[in-house]
Amino acid sequence: MKFRENTKKTGRSTRPVRARKTKRANTESNQNVRKVLNIDFDVSCMTAFKKLGLDTPILRALKTLKFEKPTSIQEQAIPYAIAGKDILAGSETGSGKTLAFGAGIIQNAKSRAGVQALILTPTRELAEQVSSSLKVFAQTTRLNITAIYGGVSINPQIRNLTRTEVIVATPGRMLDHINRGTVKLGNINTIVLDEADTMLDMGFIRDVESIIRACPKKRQTMMFSATLTDGVQKLSKKHTMNPVKLFTKSSVDPKKLTQIAYNTSVNLKFSLLAHLLKNEESELAMVFCNTRRNTDRVTKDLNYVGIRAKAIHGGLSQDKRNKVIQNFHSKRIDVLVCTDVAARGLDIQGVSHVYNYEVPIDSNQYVHRIGRTARAGKEGKAINLILKRDQRKFSKVLSDNALTVAKEKAPYVERAQLRETQAVAQGYNRKQQFAR
C-alpha cells in the first residue's frame, strides 16, 4: 500500500503521514514500556538487595516483581556469585536459588559477546522454568537467554544459539549441540549445575563431565543441590576451586507438617487414596508413583471416580508436560500424579497434601517429596499408603533421616467401582464385580 503524501506547504517535512504516526506510536510504546518496567524508580527502596552488590538493572526488575527482601540462599550466594567465586550450595527447590546464581550471571555478562554462561538442569521443565525466570530478571538488559532441551525441534535452537549469551540446558541436548558443532563455548566463564543431586541420580554424570570438559578451564563453577550427597561433593572436588560452601534451613516447617502412614491392602489401596482426596480439606495435591505406567493408571482411575487429575512423567511430550503444569498452577486440575524425575526441581506453590502412593526408593527421595508442602508458614500433610510388602522398605527410608511419621488406622472405605475393561487388563475375572 502506498503512503499518502502530505502536500500542504507548511515548511515541515513531506515525509509520509503514516511514517510520522508510526514514529509517534513507537515513542509512546517506549514510554509505556518504561512505565511498566518502572525504569525511573528510586533504587533506595531496594536496600536489602542493593547491599548484596546488585546493579540498577537487576534492582529495577526485582522492583517490578515486588521482591521485598532476599531469601536465605540469595543473601548468602549473590555476593559470591557476583565476585566470580565457585560455590557449593545446599538449597531446596523453591528457596530462590535461580536468582541466587542468576544475579551474578546477568550482572557480569556482556551483550553480543557470545555464550558466557551455561546452566545445566536435569529436566526439560526445570530448564524452561529457570530460563523463564532469568528472562524476567534480565528484562531491563539486552541479554538473550535460550533454553535448550530435547523433545522439541533442534533447528530453532540452532538459530537461537548464534545470538545468545546465556544457555539453560538439559545435559543430553546440550551434548548433542556440542557434538554437532552448533554451539561455541570458548567464551564460557560460568557453569551452573542446578539440582546436581538429581542429575547424578538420573545417570547424567558422563554427559555432565563431557560438557564441563568442553568448556574453558578458567571459569566460575556453581553447584546447587537439594541434598549434598557423596556424589555431588565428589563432583564438586573435581570441578571447583576452593568453593564457598553454603547451606540453608529447610523452608518446610516441621511444626506445620503432619506425616501419616496408613497400612492398607492391594485391593483397597486405590480406594483409600480416592477417599482421602475426596474427604481431606486440601488445596492442591501431589500423588507420587515410582513408574510411568502406574502414574498413568492412577490418573485414569482418579478421573473415572470424579477427581480432576493429570499425570506428568518423562513419557509425555514437552508441550503436554508444560500444559499440565500450567493447568495445575491455575487450579484447573486438583491433583498432579507424577514420577519423582518429572516433578524434581519444579517450584509449585499451594500444595497442601503430598501422597506417597508408592514408597520412595530412599530417604532423600522421601525428603524431596514431602518438601512440596508445609511451606511459607502454611499447614501441610504428607500421607503414605503402605502395603505389607513395603513396610520394611518404608522403615529403612524413615530411619535414615530419623523422620517421625505417625502410624494411624486407615479409615473405613468402600471399594471404588471401576470399569470392567480395567479389571480385565489387570488380570481379574470378566464375570467378577471389579473393585479396587
Phi, psi and omega per residue, in radians:
M1 nan 2.358 3.134
K2 -1.426 2.543 3.079
F3 -1.384 2.533 3.083
R4 -1.406 2.184 -3.117
E5 -1.379 2.455 3.048
N6 -1.567 1.814 -3.012
T7 -1.685 -0.047 3.138
K8 -1.221 2.280 -3.084
K9 -1.429 1.727 -3.114
T10 -2.076 -0.009 -3.076
G11 1.495 -0.143 3.111
R12 -1.504 2.921 3.099
S13 -1.115 2.578 3.107
T14 -1.673 0.603 3.086
R15 -1.137 2.717 3.115
P16 -0.957 2.403 3.139
V17 -1.029 -0.733 -3.109
R18 -1.113 -0.625 -3.137
A19 -1.118 -0.725 3.124
R20 -1.154 -0.671 3.117
K21 -1.130 -0.679 3.135
T22 -1.101 -0.759 3.137
K23 -1.104 -0.721 3.117
R24 -1.096 -0.722 3.137
A25 -1.127 -0.700 3.127
N26 -1.115 -0.680 3.127
T27 -1.100 -0.783 3.118
E28 -1.116 -0.660 3.127
S29 -1.109 -0.748 3.129
N30 -1.101 -0.655 3.104
Q31 -1.138 -0.671 3.112
N32 -1.128 -0.726 3.112
V33 -1.055 -0.771 3.119
R34 -1.072 -0.640 3.139
K35 -1.185 -0.782 -3.137
V36 -1.090 -0.753 -3.118
L37 -1.417 -0.135 3.102
N38 0.985 0.806 -3.011
I39 -1.112 -0.527 -3.049
D40 -1.658 0.391 -3.076
F41 -1.347 2.861 3.133
D42 -1.509 2.006 -3.055
V43 -1.248 -0.126 -3.121
S44 -1.098 -0.396 -3.140
C45 -1.346 -0.088 3.126
M46 -1.913 0.669 -3.018
T47 -0.952 -0.773 -3.077
A48 -1.057 -0.723 3.123
F49 -1.320 -0.629 -3.125
K50 -1.095 -0.603 3.136
K51 -1.110 -0.369 -3.136
L52 -1.392 -0.135 3.112
G53 1.764 0.205 -3.121
L54 -1.317 2.456 3.114
D55 -1.448 2.940 -3.069
T56 -0.985 -0.747 -3.119
P57 -0.964 -0.749 3.132
I58 -1.277 -0.654 3.106
L59 -1.065 -0.642 3.086
R60 -1.060 -0.810 -3.134
A61 -1.109 -0.749 -3.133
L62 -1.136 -0.584 3.094
K63 -1.125 -0.776 3.140
T64 -1.151 -0.491 3.119
L65 -1.469 -0.042 3.108
K66 1.121 0.595 3.017
F67 -1.252 2.314 -3.096
E68 -1.839 -0.741 3.128
K69 -2.622 2.636 -3.120
P70 -1.230 2.634 3.026
T71 -1.342 3.033 -3.101
S72 -1.023 -0.820 -3.108
I73 -1.206 -0.585 3.090
Q74 -1.154 -0.761 -3.131
E75 -1.102 -0.649 -3.126
Q76 -1.375 -0.737 -2.943
A77 -1.549 -0.604 -3.006
I78 -0.981 -0.828 3.127
P79 -1.021 -0.712 3.127
Y80 -1.219 -0.660 3.131
A81 -1.109 -0.754 3.118
I82 -1.129 -0.639 -3.107
A83 -1.339 -0.111 3.106
G84 1.472 0.284 -3.127
K85 -1.378 2.593 3.003
D86 -1.279 2.536 -3.048
I87 -2.366 2.413 2.928
L88 -2.149 1.960 -3.015
A89 -2.178 2.347 3.004
G90 -1.690 1.883 -3.052
S91 -2.626 2.239 -3.049
E92 -1.383 2.907 3.070
T93 -1.051 2.373 3.119
G94 1.537 0.120 -3.097
S95 -1.580 -0.052 -3.140
G96 1.606 0.391 -3.076
K97 -1.240 -0.387 3.127
T98 -1.068 -0.779 3.061
L99 -1.211 -0.558 -3.120
A100 -1.023 -0.797 3.116
F101 -1.636 -0.429 -3.079
G102 -1.302 -0.513 -3.104
A103 -1.054 -0.784 3.130
G104 -1.134 -0.684 3.127
I105 -1.098 -0.858 -3.105
I106 -1.114 -0.723 -3.092
Q107 -1.235 -0.589 -3.057
N108 -1.628 -0.364 -3.100
A109 -1.275 2.617 3.129
K110 -1.993 2.415 3.133
S111 -1.156 2.452 3.089
R112 1.052 0.590 3.118
A113 -2.030 0.362 3.129
G114 1.433 -3.125 -3.135
V115 -1.236 2.117 -3.084
Q116 -2.045 -0.264 -3.129
A117 -2.472 2.451 3.117
L118 -2.258 2.162 3.119
I119 -2.010 2.101 3.140
L120 -1.763 2.319 3.116
T121 -2.227 2.686 -3.083
P122 -1.333 -0.444 -3.060
T123 -2.252 2.781 3.118
R124 -1.106 -0.743 -3.132
E125 -1.057 -0.734 -3.133
L126 -1.194 -0.655 3.088
A127 -1.046 -0.771 3.129
E128 -1.165 -0.708 -3.131
Q129 -1.132 -0.821 -3.136
V130 -1.133 -0.762 3.131
S131 -1.040 -0.797 -3.135
S132 -1.087 -0.728 3.135
S133 -1.129 -0.764 -3.139
L134 -1.111 -0.647 3.114
K135 -1.089 -0.648 3.114
V136 -1.218 -0.755 3.124
F137 -1.121 -0.527 -3.086
A138 -1.725 0.314 -2.997
Q139 -1.121 -0.406 3.125
T140 -1.734 0.219 3.067
T141 -1.959 3.133 3.114
R142 -1.879 0.382 -3.110
L143 -1.371 2.501 3.046
N144 -1.825 2.284 -3.117
I145 -2.130 2.224 -3.032
T146 -2.146 2.305 3.067
A147 -1.642 2.301 -3.096
I148 -2.187 2.040 3.117
Y149 -2.751 2.872 -3.120
G150 -1.416 3.102 3.132
G151 1.521 -0.071 3.100
V152 -2.351 2.944 -3.117
S153 -1.060 2.436 -3.118
I154 -1.480 -0.373 -3.045
N155 -1.097 -0.810 3.080
P156 -1.058 -0.583 3.107
Q157 -1.136 -0.726 3.129
I158 -1.042 -0.740 3.125
R159 -1.149 -0.743 -3.110
N160 -1.184 -0.530 -3.104
L161 -1.165 -0.331 -3.140
T162 -1.318 -0.250 -3.073
R163 -2.350 0.459 -3.118
T164 -1.921 2.690 3.081
E165 -1.897 -0.428 -3.101
V166 -2.288 2.265 3.118
I167 -1.993 2.313 2.980
V168 -2.020 2.074 -2.944
A169 -2.489 2.710 2.919
T170 -1.513 2.611 -3.046
P171 -1.003 -0.782 -3.071
G172 -1.061 -0.870 -3.120
R173 -1.220 -0.593 3.107
M174 -1.118 -0.755 3.119
L175 -1.123 -0.605 3.085
D176 -1.047 -0.790 3.126
H177 -1.138 -0.678 3.124
I178 -1.101 -0.786 -3.136
N179 -1.165 -0.549 3.102
R180 -1.369 -0.285 -3.086
G181 1.324 0.443 -3.094
T182 -1.675 0.086 3.102
V183 -2.421 2.427 3.121
K184 -1.853 2.151 -3.047
L185 -1.929 0.164 -3.074
G186 -1.113 -0.406 -3.119
N187 -1.764 0.126 -3.140
I188 -1.099 2.201 3.061
N189 -2.131 -0.069 3.124
T190 -2.506 2.276 3.018
I191 -2.130 2.360 3.087
V192 -2.165 2.295 2.982
L193 -1.860 1.883 -3.129
D194 -1.696 2.379 -3.034
E195 0.950 0.923 -3.065
A196 -1.034 -0.655 -3.131
D197 -1.105 -0.667 3.127
T198 -1.168 -0.692 3.127
M199 -1.061 -0.684 3.110
L200 -1.225 -0.717 3.124
D201 -1.065 -0.580 -3.107
M202 -1.476 0.010 3.074
G203 1.446 0.428 -3.100
F204 -1.569 0.123 -3.012
I205 -0.992 -0.751 -3.130
R206 -1.161 -0.742 3.114
D207 -1.100 -0.758 3.140
V208 -1.086 -0.773 3.115
E209 -1.051 -0.765 -3.137
S210 -1.102 -0.710 -3.134
I211 -1.164 -0.760 3.132
I212 -1.085 -0.704 3.126
R213 -1.129 -0.466 -3.139
A214 -1.375 -0.164 -3.122
C215 -1.715 2.780 3.113
P216 -1.012 2.529 -3.139
K217 -1.257 -0.534 3.121
K218 -1.522 1.773 -3.039
R219 -2.850 2.997 2.993
Q220 -1.724 2.361 3.128
T221 -2.183 2.204 3.120
M222 -2.158 2.319 3.100
M223 -2.137 2.191 3.113
F224 -2.100 2.276 -3.043
S225 -2.573 2.445 3.113
A226 -1.154 -0.632 3.089
T227 -2.263 2.319 -3.139
L228 -1.597 1.362 -3.124
T229 -1.246 2.977 3.100
D230 -1.043 -0.671 3.139
G231 -1.112 -0.717 3.126
V232 -1.142 -0.755 -3.125
Q233 -1.185 -0.597 3.077
K234 -1.159 -0.730 3.110
L235 -1.122 -0.664 3.128
S236 -1.135 -0.763 3.121
K237 -1.055 -0.562 -3.086
K238 -1.376 -0.563 -2.961
H239 -2.142 0.099 3.069
T240 -2.123 2.775 3.126
M241 -2.015 1.932 3.124
N242 0.796 1.022 -3.068
P243 -1.189 2.550 2.988
V244 -1.342 2.207 -3.109
K245 -1.732 2.130 -3.072
L246 -2.124 2.508 3.133
F247 -2.414 2.509 3.102
T248 -2.199 2.656 3.070
K249 -1.284 2.639 3.118
S250 -1.120 2.419 3.097
S251 -1.381 -0.146 3.082
V252 -1.403 2.158 -3.136
D253 -1.519 1.949 -3.125
P254 -0.994 -0.532 -3.138
K255 -1.248 -0.396 -3.114
K256 -1.684 -0.202 -3.070
L257 -1.739 2.137 3.056
T258 -1.795 2.166 -3.141
Q259 -1.961 2.197 -3.058
I260 -2.274 2.523 3.035
A261 -2.183 2.232 3.070
Y262 -1.960 2.192 2.991
N263 -1.388 2.353 -3.101
T264 -2.548 3.048 3.131
S265 -1.896 2.895 3.136
V266 -1.021 -0.742 -3.066
N267 -1.225 -0.408 -3.071
L268 -1.926 -0.024 -3.032
K269 -1.063 -0.900 3.136
F270 -1.143 -0.704 3.130
S271 -1.039 -0.690 3.102
L272 -1.136 -0.754 3.107
L273 -1.032 -0.854 -3.135
A274 -1.071 -0.717 3.133
H275 -1.073 -0.798 -3.117
L276 -1.147 -0.748 3.141
L277 -1.093 -0.572 -3.130
K278 -1.427 -0.487 -2.988
N279 -1.897 -0.347 3.080
E280 -1.276 2.434 3.038
E281 -1.369 1.817 -3.020
S282 -2.429 2.865 3.015
E283 -1.708 -1.873 3.062
L284 -1.588 2.597 -3.134
A285 -2.274 2.525 3.060
M286 -2.069 2.304 3.116
V287 -2.003 2.126 -3.081
F288 -1.763 2.285 3.023
C289 -2.129 2.839 -3.084
N290 -1.644 -0.239 -3.114
T291 -2.353 2.757 3.101
R292 -1.111 -0.718 -3.089
R293 -1.055 -0.812 3.134
N294 -1.193 -0.597 3.086
T295 -1.044 -0.825 3.125
D296 -1.134 -0.739 -3.091
R297 -1.126 -0.819 3.141
V298 -1.105 -0.689 3.133
T299 -1.088 -0.795 3.126
K300 -1.093 -0.729 -3.126
D301 -1.163 -0.683 3.121
L302 -1.109 -0.759 3.118
N303 -1.129 -0.599 -3.131
Y304 -1.144 -0.554 3.137
V305 -1.659 0.227 3.004
G306 1.629 0.295 3.119
I307 -1.860 2.196 -3.108
R308 -1.302 1.860 -3.071
A309 -2.384 2.633 3.045
K310 -2.374 2.606 3.138
A311 -1.742 2.612 3.003
I312 -2.440 2.166 3.101
H313 -2.768 3.043 -3.042
G314 -1.161 -0.228 -3.128
G315 -1.426 -0.151 -3.139
L316 -1.540 2.669 3.072
S317 -1.174 2.806 -3.109
Q318 -1.095 -0.699 3.130
D319 -1.050 -0.750 -3.139
K320 -1.159 -0.704 3.140
R321 -1.130 -0.739 3.111
N322 -1.087 -0.723 -3.116
K323 -1.146 -0.698 3.120
V324 -1.073 -0.813 -3.135
I325 -1.082 -0.744 3.122
Q326 -1.075 -0.755 3.141
N327 -1.145 -0.615 3.123
F328 -1.215 -0.769 3.113
H329 -1.058 -0.702 -3.093
S330 -1.487 0.045 3.099
K331 1.111 0.506 2.997
R332 -1.339 -0.348 2.983
I333 -2.199 2.680 -3.068
D334 -1.751 -0.438 -3.031
V335 -2.270 2.274 3.058
L336 -1.889 2.016 3.111
V337 -1.721 2.130 -2.945
C338 -2.554 2.797 2.944
T339 -1.573 2.815 -3.122
D340 -1.110 -0.714 -3.096
V341 -1.078 -0.805 -3.094
A342 -1.176 -0.575 -3.062
A343 -1.548 -0.322 -3.036
R344 -1.101 2.282 3.069
G345 1.576 -0.314 -3.125
L346 -1.308 2.280 3.128
D347 -1.613 1.717 -3.089
I348 -1.986 2.116 -3.097
Q349 -1.603 2.748 2.997
G350 1.393 0.335 3.109
V351 -1.506 2.026 -3.125
S352 -1.677 -0.457 -3.081
H353 -2.312 2.373 3.008
V354 -2.101 2.218 3.137
Y355 -1.976 2.184 3.001
N356 -1.641 1.598 3.127
Y357 -1.199 -0.549 3.036
E358 -2.207 2.512 -3.085
V359 -1.144 2.303 3.105
P360 -1.138 2.805 -3.043
I361 -1.299 -0.476 3.131
D362 -2.718 3.116 -3.069
S363 -1.182 -0.609 3.121
N364 -1.073 -0.752 3.129
Q365 -1.130 -0.669 3.108
Y366 -1.087 -0.783 3.140
V367 -1.094 -0.716 3.093
H368 -1.034 -0.754 -3.082
R369 -1.150 -0.934 -3.047
I370 -1.236 -0.295 3.121
G371 -1.224 -0.026 3.119
R372 -1.381 -0.264 -3.050
T373 -2.188 3.063 -3.128
A374 1.025 0.771 3.125
R375 -1.838 2.775 3.047
A376 0.909 0.673 3.066
G377 1.374 0.112 -3.120
K378 -1.629 2.691 3.084
E379 -1.238 2.619 3.111
G380 -2.675 2.741 3.129
K381 -2.284 2.419 2.994
A382 -2.061 2.016 -3.034
I383 -2.017 2.218 -3.090
N384 -1.949 2.265 3.101
L385 -1.825 1.938 -2.950
I386 -1.982 2.131 3.011
L387 -1.457 2.821 -3.119
K388 -1.022 -0.695 -3.111
R389 -1.234 -0.255 -3.101
D390 -1.711 -0.058 -2.987
Q391 -1.120 -0.728 3.140
R392 -1.152 -0.743 3.131
K393 -1.091 -0.744 -3.127
F394 -1.168 -0.662 3.103
S395 -1.087 -0.669 3.115
K396 -1.152 -0.723 3.112
V397 -1.027 -0.759 -3.098
L398 -1.265 -0.643 -3.078
S399 -1.173 -0.522 -3.112
D400 -1.105 -0.602 -3.104
N401 -2.010 0.214 3.132
A402 0.882 0.767 -3.127
L403 -1.426 2.551 3.135
T404 -1.857 1.995 -3.137
V405 -2.173 2.210 -3.135
A406 -1.397 2.195 3.075
K407 -1.574 2.057 -3.088
E408 -2.108 2.708 3.102
K409 -1.272 2.280 -3.114
A410 -1.141 2.441 3.105
P411 -1.168 2.746 3.089
Y412 -1.191 2.296 3.125
V413 -2.332 2.583 3.010
E414 -1.513 2.535 -3.135
R415 -1.137 2.308 3.134
A416 -1.249 2.227 -3.133
Q417 -1.492 2.080 -3.125
L418 -2.082 2.975 -3.061
R419 -1.151 2.579 -3.116
E420 -1.107 -0.551 -3.131
T421 -1.090 -0.587 3.105
Q422 -1.230 -0.639 3.114
A423 -1.098 -0.738 3.133
V424 -1.100 -0.751 -3.120
A425 -1.097 -0.485 -3.110
Q426 -1.699 0.171 3.020
G427 1.577 0.281 3.128
Y428 -1.522 2.798 3.099
N429 -1.206 2.354 -3.113
R430 -0.996 -0.636 -3.002
K431 -1.481 -0.156 -3.117
Q432 -1.422 2.537 3.022
Q433 -1.300 2.029 -3.047
F434 -1.452 2.294 3.023
A435 -2.504 2.437 3.125
R436 -2.405 nan nan
